[in-house]
Amino acid sequence: MRLIGSPTSPFVRKVRVLLIEKGFDDIEVENVNAFEDPKELIAHNPMSRVPVMILTNGVAFYDSKLIVDYIESNMQGPKFVPEAGASRWFVLQAEAHADTMIDVAIRSMLERKRPAEKQMKEKIVRDEIAVARGVGAAAKMIKGMDAQLNLGHIAIACAMAYVDFRLPHLKWRDRHPELSAWYQEMRLRASMQATAPEDPV
Ligand SMILES: N[C@@H](CCC(=O)N[C@@H](CS)C(=O)NCC(=O)O)C(=O)O
């Protein structure tokens, strides 16, 4: 199998971290710029979003939630989503929460990239406040989860890295010291180190 991705996408990173934690550290990633509608991406995902996972038989999957589900259901290695019970839904909620935080962070980042006179400042402020609230909720989720690594941890760590990368001015660490301490450890994991974007711009 291989992935179509991008080095800075937090959704791609979530999938890659999960694969590495499962023991698959040699999955080929073909990096594209999804914003330019590259042919090789839209051939598999007409909406031009990464990640896309392509199996050896040519079958392709998106989005990242389905890819993660496929990996958990069909690939060997330790499990990162509990099979049943309240903990399953807690972990999946943490993943959905992290993904939504990223969606909002991306939207505000894209708005900020527009020429200053065209930016909708109130939209940026609203989205950044939403992300800040999201960080607070993520802190509670991390506190409520077992220490053993699960998909919720992975998704939240990728979201925090993205907030640091795109919205550093939110300075969330001062308000959430426990989340900050947890994240400091998380980012040292080999899977997080191997997927950190080099020289992100
Ligand atoms: N819900 C999708 C979101 C994927 C997504 O938004 N990917 C971004 C990169 S982080 C992208 O490809 N953006 C291109 C675009 O919006 O045109 C998932 O979980 O895979």
PDBQT file of the ligand as one rigid body, heavy atoms in Angstrom, charges set to zero:
ROOT
HETATM    1  N1  LIG A 301     -11.810  15.149   6.507  1.00  0.00    +0.000 N 
HETATM    2  C1  LIG A 301     -10.634  14.987   5.689  1.00  0.00    +0.000 C 
HETATM    3  C2  LIG A 301      -9.894  16.311   5.632  1.00  0.00    +0.000 C 
HETATM    4  C3  LIG A 301      -8.718  16.276   4.670  1.00  0.00    +0.000 C 
HETATM    5  C4  LIG A 301      -8.157  17.671   4.412  1.00  0.00    +0.000 C 
HETATM    6  O1  LIG A 301      -8.794  18.696   4.651  1.00  0.00    +0.000 OA
HETATM    7  N2  LIG A 301      -6.908  17.692   3.903  1.00  0.00    +0.000 N 
HETATM    8  C5  LIG A 301      -6.317  18.976   3.538  1.00  0.00    +0.000 C 
HETATM    9  C6  LIG A 301      -4.843  18.992   3.925  1.00  0.00    +0.000 C 
HETATM   10  S1  LIG A 301      -4.630  19.097   5.646  1.00  0.00    +0.000 SA
HETATM   11  C7  LIG A 301      -6.384  19.129   2.041  1.00  0.00    +0.000 C 
HETATM   12  O2  LIG A 301      -6.113  18.187   1.320  1.00  0.00    +0.000 OA
HETATM   13  N3  LIG A 301      -6.757  20.317   1.568  1.00  0.00    +0.000 N 
HETATM   14  C8  LIG A 301      -6.839  20.631   0.170  1.00  0.00    +0.000 C 
HETATM   15  C9  LIG A 301      -7.975  21.530  -0.157  1.00  0.00    +0.000 C 
HETATM   16  O3  LIG A 301      -8.726  21.953   0.754  1.00  0.00    +0.000 OA
HETATM   17  O4  LIG A 301      -8.141  21.816  -1.343  1.00  0.00    +0.000 OA
HETATM   18  C10 LIG A 301      -9.743  13.889   6.278  1.00  0.00    +0.000 C 
HETATM   19  O5  LIG A 301      -9.882  13.590   7.473  1.00  0.00    +0.000 OA
HETATM   20  O6  LIG A 301      -8.962  13.265   5.535  1.00  0.00    +0.000 OA
ENDROOT
TORSDOF 0
